[in-house]
Amino acid sequence: MLEKKQHNYEKAVLVGVVTQNQDEDKLQEYMDELEFLAFTAGATVDRRFTQKLTQPDSKTFVGSGKAQEIKEYVKENEIGTIIFDDELSPSQLKNLEKEIEVKILDRTNLILDIFAQRAQTSYARTQVELAQYQYLLPRLSKMWSHLDKQKGGIGMRGPGETEIETDRRIIRDRISLLKDKLKIIDKQMATQRNNRGKVVRAALVGYTNVGKSTLMNAISKSDVFAENKLFATLDTTVRKVVIGNLPFLLTDTVGFIRKLPTQLVESFKSTLDEVREADLLIHVVDISHESFEDHIESVNHILMEINAHQKPMIMVFNKIDDFSYEKKDEDDLTPGSNKNVSLDEWKKTWMAKSKHPAVFISALTKENFPEMKRLVYDEVMKIHISRFPYNDFLFEYFDNDENEASETED
């Protein structure tokens, strides 16, 4: 089910709705993100369809007229996939497939597909497979009729049991098996964390594609996979890092995203445990993204969900090399945007009053790296001194690249 495949880019259209809780600007922002998700998964977007509704239609998500318009466009332009920006209910999915007769995906299914492509280790693949089955179980239809071949034979099918009921039973058995497998892996991961002793642990957290893996490589001098696509990193990577003469463990975790599927939050419990058990969080933000404040809010919301929001944190605003500023004329009365705020102005806003120390860097060009390293060092040292109060005098910071080293921990 999770076999890695080379994608031939397929044509797709996107569908979203403007509602009371989501204005047109917010929808366009989500659609931009959805298009990037589609590209990451292996699709090119041919067109976007949007509609204003009080709330999504309970039968087909969009109105019947819009559904007919999409159907005609898809048929005329030989489009093979329709991607909806929100999660579709089982009945909506069934009705749309019956009405339009092409492959229908929602945001959740698309993210799960990307995770399936990106999962490298057995651990990550098990987590993704569990999330996929949990998502698909209530959405079983004729597409799953082949599964009865996996569990056939005399006496295996109860009297009067239909094909789809057999498929559901197979899926439930598989979910149960995967959960048991994850429990074993969870124990192994917990043992690994305990074996790391009392060394201070720092975890990189942040929205997807903000440059966490690039920063990890720059700090630890390692070679963690990094790419300008969403969810390039799924597998948790831990490296031993030394800044000055102070060692600590640095963890690179999976990126967060708005509307993150609940199935993934649950199945990636052990990955999130690395965040829960970290002593220090390094929150990486893409300052060049127009909606970086929303990204911060989304990450903080997930940290609150996993009860990790009270931990010491450093705000690292990355990609200053890609930051663009559009100066607004004084007589321009049109509403401004984040693009009209300079980097110096941002530093004087809420960032200056934040309870978390902040630094502005470029992980790619290593601009302001000494400042960031000093900040990380100071925060790690505070935790280290509280843990080892009798040897704090040994840790006088000195800036010498020759004394920095890193080695693989996991």
N, C-alpha and C positions, 0 to 999 in steps of 0.2 A: 504493500500500500504506500510505503514511503520511499520507493525506489527513486533515486535521483535521475532526472531526465534533462536532456538538452531541449530548451524551448525554442521552437520556431515562433517568432512573434506573431500572435494572432490579433485580428481586428476586434475591437470592443467598443461599446458605447457606455457612458456613465449616466446614471439616473439619480437625481436628488430632489428633495422638496424643501421649500421655504415654509416654515411653520411659525406659530406664535413663539416658540422657544428657540428658533433658529432663523435669524434674518438673512437677507440676501448676501451681505458681505461675508457672514460666517459660513454660509453654504458654499460660496465660491472658494473660500479658504479650505474647507473640508474636501471639496471636489479637486482642488489642486493636489492635496495630499493623497486622495484616492487615485488620481492619475499617476502619481509617483509610485504608489503601491502596485498599480496595474503594470507599470513598466518594469518594476522589480520582479514581478511574477512572470513576465514574459508576454505582455500585450501592449499594443499600440492603440491609443484612444482615437477613434474616428470622429466622435461627436459627443457633446454633453446635452442631456435633456433635463430641464428643471421645471418645476410647477409650484405654484403657490396654493397651499391648502391649510385649512385650520388645523388639521392633523392628518397623518397618512391614512389612505383608504384601507379599511380593514380587510378587503378582499384582494386588491391588487397593488397596494401601496400608493400608486398614482391613480388618478381618475380614469374612467373607461375611455374617454376621448384621447388622453395622453398615451394610454396603453396601445390604442389603435394606431396612433401616430408613430410610436416606437416600432410597432410590428411592421408597418409599411416601410419605414426607413431601413430596418434590418434586412427585410426581404430584398429590397431594391439594391442595397449596397453589399449584399452577401456578408453580413456581420455574423460572427459565430458566437459572440459572448455579450451578455448584458450584465453590467455590474451596478448594484444598488449601494448607495452610500450608507445605509443603515441596515441593521440585522432584520431579515425577513422572518415572519412567523412561518411555521410549517404549512399553514393553509394558504398564505400569500404566495409562497414558493410554488406550491402545487397549482394554484390558479394561474399564475404567470406562465409556468411551463406549458400548461394546457392551452393558454391563449396565444402565446407568441411562438412556441415550439422551437426555441433555441436554448442554449445553455444559459442558465440564470445563476448568478453569484451575488452574494451580499458581502458587505465589508468584512464580516467575521470569517466567512469561508475563504475570502481572498487572503486575509492575514494568515489563516491556517495553512493555506497552500504555500505561501512564502516560507513559513516556518518549516514545512515539510521539505522544501528544497534546501533550506539552509542548515538543517540539523546534520551534524557531522558525527558526533559520538553516539554510542548506543543509548546513553542516558538521555540526551536531548531527543533522539528519535522516539524513545519510549514515551516521553512527556508529550511530544507533539501528536503521536498516534492516539494516546488517551484523549487528548483534547478533541481530535477529529471525530473519534467514535462518539464522544459525549454530545458533540454538536449534531452529528448525523442521525443518532438514534431516533429522535422524534420526527425526523424528516425522511424516514425510509419510504421508498416507493418502488415502482417496477425496476428502477435502476439497480436494486439490490437483490433481484431474484436469483442471480448467479450464486449467491452465498450459500444456498442450500446444498450445493455440491461439496462444500467443505465439511459438512456433517450429515452424510447420508447413511443409507443402510437400513436393514430390517430392524424395526423396533425403535428407531431413533426419532420418528415423527409420530406424535400423539394422534389419537383418533379425532378427526375433524379439524386438525391444525392446518392453517393455511400457510402458503409459502412465505408470506411476509411476517407471520408470527414466528416461523422457524428462523427467519433472518434476524428478527429482533432478539431471539434467544441466543443466537450465535454472537451477536454484537454485545449483549449483556455479559456473556461468558468471557468474551475478549476483554471487555472493560474491567471485569473482576480480576482477570489474570494480570493485566497491565498495572492495576492498582497494587496488587500483591508484589509485583516486580519493583515498583517504585518505592514501596515500603522498605524493601531490602536495600535498595540504592540509597534511600534516605538515611538509613542506619550507617551505611558505609561513609556517606558524606559527613554525617555528624561525627563519626570517629576520626575522619581526616581533619575536621575543624578542631577537635579536641587535641589531636596530636601536634597541632601547631603551637601548643603551649601558651605562654603569656605574651607572645609577641603582639605588638599593636597591629590591628587590622584596619585598613582603609578600603573603602569600596567606591568605585566610580559609578555614579548613577546619572540618569538624564534621559531626555527624549531620544528617540531613535535618530540616527544619522547626525549627531551633534559633534562627533569626533572623539568619542571615549576611547576607542581602540587605537586611534592615532596618538592620543595623549598617553595611553598605556605604553605604547612602543617607545615614545620619546623619553618617558620617565624611567622605564625599566630597561631600556636598550634591548627589548625583546622583539619578536616578529609575529605579533598577533595579527590575524587577518583583518584588514580594513579596506572598505570600499565605499564609494559614494552611492550607496543604495540603502534602502530601509532594511533593518534587521540583519546587517552583515554579520553580526556576532550573536550567536545563541548560546554557545557553550561557555560556562563560567571559566575564566582563566585567572589563576593566582600566581603572582610573581613576588619573589623577595627583592625588595628595593632598599638601597642605602643612599640617603642624602646626607652629605657631610660625613658624619661617623655614626649616624643613627639608623639602624635597620628597622624595617616594618614590612608587612605583607600588603600588597595592592591587588585588589580584585576587579576584573572587568566583567560587568554583568550585562544581561540582555536589556536593550533599550525599551522605554515605555512609549506608549502612543495613546492619543485620545480614542475613546470608544474601544479600549482594549477588551477583547472577548473574555468573559468571566471564566470560560473553560480553560483559557491559558493561564490566568492568574492562579487557578486551583492546581493545574497540572505542573506548573513551574514553581511549586511551593519550595522545593529544595534550593532552586536558584535564588529565589527571594530570601531564603534563610541566610544566604551569604550577606545580604543587605541587613537583615534583622540583627545578625550577630556581629556586624562590623562595629568598631569603636569610633570610626570617623567616616563621614560620608563626604565625598567630593562630587558636588553637583555640577555637572558640565552643561553649559547652555550655549546654543548657537546664537550669538549676538547679532549675526548678519541676517537671521530670519525675521521677517516682519512680525511674526506672531510669537516671538520668543517668550513673552510674558504669559501667554496662554499655555505654552509648553511647560513653563515653570509651575504653573498652577496644576496642570495635569500630573506632573511628577510628584508634587507635594500631596496631591489627593491620593495617589497610589501608596506613597510612603505612609500616609495616615491610615490607609486600609490595612497595611501590614504592621502597623504599630511601630514604625521606625522614624517617625517625624520629630521625635524629641532628641535625637542623637546630635552630637556636635557636627557641624557642617561647614564646608568651605564652598563658596560660589565661584566657579571658574567660568568666566565668560570667554568662550573660544571663538575662533574665526574672525578676529579683528582685521585680518588681512583681506577678508572678503566683505567687510562692512562698507556700506555705501550710504552717503548722506546727501539728501536733496534739499538745498536751502530754499526756504519759502519766502517769496516777496512780501514785504510789509503790507502792501495794499491788497494782497490775495486773501479774500474772505472765505474761500472754500475750506471745508474741514480738513485739518491736518492729519497726518498718520505718523507711524513710528519712523518712516523714512525721513521725516522732516526734523528729527531729533539727532543731534550730533553725539559722538561718543563721549565728549566732555560733558555735555548736558545730561546724558544718561547717568554718568557717574555722580552727578549732583542731585539726582532725583531720589526715589525710594531706596535705591541701592546704597546711598550714603547713610541712610537711617536703618538699614537692615541689621538684624542682630547677628548675622553671619558675616564673617570677613569675606571680601571679594577681591578678585584679581582679573585683569583683562589680558588675554594672551592669544597667541596663534600657535596651535600644536604643530602646524605644518612648517612654519618658518622659525619657530621657537622664539618669537618675539616676547619679551617680558618673562622669559623662563626663570631667570634668577630670582625675580620677585615672587613668582609662584612657588618655586622650590623652598624659599625661605618661609613662606606662609605655611606650606605643608609641614615643613620641619618644626615650626613653632607649635602647631596644633598637635602633631604626633608627640612632641616632647612633653607637652602638658599631660597627656594621657600616660606617657611612659613614666614620668616622675611620680604621678599618683600611684602607679603600680609598683615602681621600684624607688621608694623615697630616699634610699641611702646611697644611690650612685648617680644622682642627678648632676653632681659636679663634674662627672666624666664627659658630659655632653655639651661641650662648647662648640657652637656651630663654626665650621670653617668651609669656605667655598673653594673646593679643589676637585676638579673633574677626575683627576687621577685616583682619588680615593673613593669614587663612586663605583659601585659594582651591582650586578644583578645576577640572579641565578634562578633556574626553574624550580618552582615549588610543586606545581601540579602539571 
